[in-house]
């Protein structure tokens, strides 16, 4: 076991989400502010109780986004003692670290995502979206004329990995297909989801090839949206609510691959394996205790990696595992007879939020607040694992 | 066959206006301008280092030199791009592959596969370096080795 001094010492006390849409015609900041205000109101606190902010993105001074400087100014929060920007899985962990370290007592996380102009023809036609990319800052000249730099922070290696995975383990696309159908079946019951129509396994296989063998239905759905959370100490949370959602254990992860992703390590050594190993070395709750599972679904191959790295099955066996744990009537996954997967539809069905909507779904389900979509037996433990094979992965166990 | 010869830093940076040429990768781009593919090599322990970094990750030597590679390798993984990042740009499907260099296991370089139908590419297929002209520059690409065994 590794040290886990933060065990059950932190809690999520506020959740806020914007509507999700393909074209909301709003800025990152506008979306982020709506989610932030909703999360602060959900927590039932005054805005000036916020003393830490984790904004969106990777650069502290980026303009036109929802970084912590813009958020603090726009929200009129007088003083903070901690601020940072991040995305994907690491944002949640950074904010929790800040509260555990004492640099913040009440930390706001805001994550905004919009449909990038490179994601569709209609998005490219929008001059505001093109400007956002032109003036955004993701660190250099990726996608420039040197083709050899194309996989510096690219999704394309995931397509290469789909084929390599099938080749190395002698399997077909079943694992990817089950995840895609599962998310769309759940999304059809989530009024906030952009994809309201369920799909079949045949629909999955018939979808357009984008980066062959990766197909359209392997990719999360680009949308305009924002999610926000408020994290505080468990002690403070108990003054605010009878049954706070606690952070039981968490881990980040990284490997020596670096930023050129063609240097990938073998499948079962990517950053998800490091991260999940780090989590289980710290968590007293084990896989069999988990009621809700959120494996990152930026691409279906991410979710397959997380499922295997979490220990549900051996590397290469995810397709068989999903087939054995498929609820035919509901067209969803139900793992080992108890664990529901991506109950809001995830990135593949609700919309791409870099996994931020997994936290809001998990917290609402664990509070018993999902109304018609509420799981009858209110879940008590959730496993969320978000990120990339190469950067910013996190794994978190939440409990009540 | 464009070979700009050994270029000074100012001319080299002007030749690659949309690439961040810096002090760690400058010899790689100076090599490309001469139609040579150079990869950093540790003069102390012999490890090949890619991307262009100033130290050897194995022995931490700073005695790292950009050296020409054989251009021989095999396909580790690949995808065929059916749509570009800028969807308004018309284009043909582009096979893009991580090529494992013969010099060292796991030493990989991302490149186009040319002179081969995308459906004929296989894992571990032997390939060799060739060059393709785009605008005023030549860039590395890889093609199957005729008669090369899988």
Interface residues (C-beta under 8 A of the other chain):
Chain A: X117 X118 X119 X120 X121 X124 X125 X140 X141 X143 X144 X145 X146 X147 X148 X149 X150 X151 X156 X157 X159 X160 X161 X163 X164 X167 X208 X209 X210 X211 X212 X213 X214 X256 X258 X259 X260 X262 X263 X264
Chain B: X16 X18 X19 X20 X50 X51 X57 X76 X77 X78 X79 X80 X81 X82 X83 X85 X86 X87 X88 X93 X96 X97 X98 X106 X108 X109 X110 X111 X112 X118 X123 X134 X135 X137 X139 X140
